[in-house]
Amino acid sequence: MMGGSGFAPWPAGIHPRERPRLGGYGEAVDALRTTMRAGGSGVLAGLFARPLIAGAWLGAVPWG
């Protein structure tokens, strides 16, 4: 898979690797979509949890 830091190499490396393995364009696109959905769920959970935790911490500090 393509290396490097950042978001772009991750999805850009999935499709070319999955296409020969799965045998076609459509199957590779489905694999890419599944991977993006799974990764997106984790990102959304993190985006929700971090402000929630920060807000709880900031709320607890004055009453510490």
N, C-alpha and C positions, 0 to 999 in steps of 0.2 A: 504494500500500500504506500501511497505517497506520504512522505514525512513532512515535518515542519510544524510550526505552531500556527494557530489560527484556524478559522472555520473552513475556508475555501478548499484546502487539500482533502479534507475528510469526505464531503460528498463527491468531489471531482474524482476521487480514487475508487469509489465504490462501483460506479457504473462500468468502467472499463474492465475491472476485475471480475465482476459478476456476469457480464455478457458471455464470455466464452464458457464459463463454468456452468451457467444455466441454459445456454444454448440459443439465446435470442434477445432481441431488443426489448420486447414487452416484458419478459421475465426479469431482465435487469432493471427496468424502470420500476417494476413492482417491488423488487428488493430494495431499491433506493428509497422509494416512498415509505416502505415499512421501517427502514432504518431512520429516516428523517422523522417519522412520527414518534418512534421510540426515543430518539434524542430530544425531540421537542418537548415531550412530556416531562423529562428530567429538567429541562431548562425552565419550563413553566413552574414546576414545583419549587425550584430554587428561587425564582423571581417572586413567588408568593411567600415562601418561608422566611427569606432574609429580612424583608421589611417587617414582617410579623414579629420576629425575634428581636429585631432592633427596637421596635416600638414597645415591646414588653420590657426590654432592658431600660429604655429611656423613661418609661413610666415608673419603673421600680426604683430608679436612682434617687428621686426626691424623697421617697418614703423609706429609703435604705436603712 
